[in-house]
Amino acid sequence: MVKAVWNGVTIADSDDTVVVENNHYFPLSSIDPAMLKPSTTTTVCGWKGLANYYTLAAGGAENTDAAWYYADPKPAAAEIKDRVAFWKGVRVG
């Protein structure tokens, strides 16, 4: 079971993560939607496509743009559709 923990709160846990570029992508269904606040931030990856971000809300604090996902990944990254990855102090392991 892989867990994502931030601010003392388990954000996600799953035995069904997909690892791409050393990042675990968790199924969206493994995350409490109340912990994810949509962000207007986007970035572009040449082979994955357009990334969108979430701000995490947990333990009474927020971590801006600490989660990202590809709503419509390019074909080469199709396996990460409907999955979320984390950074910015989120411990994954």
C-alpha positions in Angstrom: 0.0 0.0 0.0 1.4 3.4 -1.0 0.4 6.4 1.0 0.6 10.2 0.4 0.8 12.1 3.7 0.9 15.9 4.3 0.5 17.9 7.5 -0.1 14.7 9.5 -3.0 13.7 7.3 -3.2 10.7 4.9 -4.3 12.3 1.6 -4.3 9.1 -0.4 -3.6 5.4 0.0 -3.7 2.7 -2.7 -2.2 -0.5 -3.9 -3.0 0.6 -7.4 -0.6 3.5 -8.2 1.1 4.1 -11.5 4.7 5.3 -11.4 5.8 7.7 -14.1 9.1 9.7 -13.8 9.4 8.6 -10.2 6.0 9.9 -9.2 3.2 7.7 -7.9 -0.1 8.6 -9.6 -3.0 7.6 -7.3 -6.5 6.8 -8.5 -8.7 9.8 -8.0 -11.1 7.5 -6.2 -8.5 6.9 -3.4 -8.6 10.6 -2.4 -11.2 12.4 -0.3 -12.5 15.1 -2.7 -12.9 17.5 0.3 -9.1 17.6 0.4 -8.7 18.8 -3.2 -9.4 22.4 -4.2 -9.2 23.2 -7.9 -6.5 25.6 -8.9 -6.2 27.7 -12.1 -2.5 26.7 -12.4 -1.6 24.6 -15.5 1.7 23.4 -17.0 2.5 21.5 -20.2 4.6 18.4 -20.6 5.7 17.6 -24.1 4.8 13.9 -23.9 2.0 13.9 -21.2 0.1 17.0 -22.2 -1.6 19.7 -20.1 -1.4 19.3 -16.3 -3.9 20.8 -14.0 -3.4 21.4 -10.3 -5.1 21.1 -7.0 -4.4 22.8 -3.7 -4.5 20.4 -0.8 -6.6 21.2 2.3 -5.8 19.0 5.3 -5.2 19.4 9.0 -6.4 23.0 8.9 -3.9 24.1 6.4 -3.5 24.5 2.6 -0.6 23.5 0.3 -1.0 25.4 -3.0 -0.7 23.4 -6.2 0.7 20.4 -4.3 -1.2 17.9 -6.5 -1.4 17.6 -10.2 -3.3 15.5 -12.8 -3.7 15.2 -16.6 -7.5 15.4 -17.4 -6.8 14.4 -21.0 -3.3 13.0 -21.3 -1.6 12.3 -24.6 -1.8 8.7 -25.8 1.7 7.9 -24.5 0.5 8.8 -20.9 -3.0 7.3 -21.1 -2.3 5.1 -18.0 -2.3 8.2 -15.7 -5.8 9.4 -16.7 -8.0 9.9 -13.7 -5.0 9.8 -11.4 -3.3 12.4 -9.2 0.4 12.8 -8.2 1.8 14.9 -5.3 4.8 17.1 -4.5 5.6 20.2 -2.4 6.3 18.4 0.9 3.8 15.6 0.5 5.5 12.3 1.6 4.8 9.4 -0.7 5.8 5.9 0.2 
